[in-house]
Amino acid sequence: MSGLLRTVRVAGLLGACGTAVFLLGADLNVEARQEQARPALRWVGVTGHAWGGWVRPGIEVEDWVEDATALCAPEDYCEVNVFEGTELVTHEYPVPEANRPGLKWVFVYRHSETPRIVVEEAHATPAGEKRRWTFQ
């Protein structure tokens, strides 16, 4: 009988561990789905016509440009300073010198111009060039 009791206890313990591992994996999947469902661009505030926002490190312009466009569409002119990560993000305009290292892109929306949307990298590459994107 005691051998059977040990087997049941071990089986119960392994089942509980397996359930905990399964649930932990399920929680990670839920967090990943929630992260994907959030807007790519997160807002911190506005000063005049200039918004401040941040994105997760490694994200691309195409991943957040629609979020900025939706915010700016009702305006004739709108600027969004996009920071990579939260450490140096600000909505102050102009961006203070202390915050500039975190500034990744500057998004400018002009309703009556073509192209309507211009995004430019905030810092030049080692070759001295800034990448630029345009959208209608």
N, C-alpha and C positions, 0 to 999 in steps of 0.2 A: 504494500500500500504506500509506503513512504517513497518508493521509486516512482510510482505513478504520480504522487503529489509533487515531487521534484520536477517531473516532466511537464506537468500542468503549469507549475510556477514559471519554469524556463520558457515554455511556449507562450504563456501570458506576457512575460517580460519582453520577449522578442516581438510579439504582436504589438505591444504598446510602443516599443521603439520604432517599429515599422510604421505605425500610424503617425507617430510624432514626426518622423522623417518625411512621410507622405504629406502631412499637413504643412510642414515647413516649406516643402517644395511648392505646394499650392499657394501659400502666402507669397512666396517670391514671384510666382507667375501673376498673381493679382496685382502686386506692386508694379511689376513691369508693364502690365496692361494699363494701370492707372497713370503711370508716367507717360506712356505713349498717348493717352487720351487728353492730357493737359496741353494747353497751348505751348508751342515751342518757345515763344517770346513772352516773358513775364514782365509786367510793368512795375515800376517803383514810384513813378510820379511824373509831373509835368512842371515846367517853368516856361511861361509864355507860350510859344509855339513849339517848343522842344520837349519831347518825351525822353525818359530814360527807361531802359529795359535791359534784361539780361537773358542769356541763353546758356544751356549746358555746354561745357567745353567739348569741342569736336563737332558741333552741329554746323550745318552748311547754310548759306544764305537762302537757298530754295526752301529750306525747312521752316523758316520763320517769316519770309517776306509777305505771305498772305495775312498773317496776324497784324503786321504793321500797316498794311494796306487797308485792312478793315477799320482800324482805328483812325487812320488819316483821311479816308475817302470823303467824309462830310466837309473837310476843310479845303480852302484854296491852297494853303501852304502848310506843310507839317514836316518836322524833322524828328527822327528817332535816333538817339545815340545808343547803340547796342553793345553791351559789355559781355565778355565771356566769363561766366561765373558771377558770384555775388559779392566777392570781396571788395571790389572797388566801384561797384555800380552806384550811380547817382543820377538824379534828374536835373541837377544844376546846369545852367547854361550861362556862359560857356563852361565846358567841362573843366573843373579845376585841374591844375597841373599834377597834383598828387594822385588823381584818379585816372589820368590819361593812359598809364600802362595797361589798365584793364579794358580800355575802349577797343573794340574789335572792328566795328563797322559804323558808318553814318548812312542812314536811310533818309532820303529827301523825296517828298511827295509834292508835286506841283500840278494842281488840277488842270490848268489851262495850257500846259506845255507838253511837248513831245520830245523825248519820252517822258511820261508822267512820273515814273519812279526811277531814281538813280541810287544805287548803293555803292559806296566806295569803302575800301579798307581804310582803317584809321592810321595804320602804320605802313610805311613802305617796306618792301622786301629788301634783302641785302643788296640786290641789284639796283635799288632806288626807285622801284616802280610800285604803284598801288593798283591792285586789281579793281575792276569796276564792272558792275552789272547794271543793265537797263531793262525795265519792264514797262509794258503799256498798262 
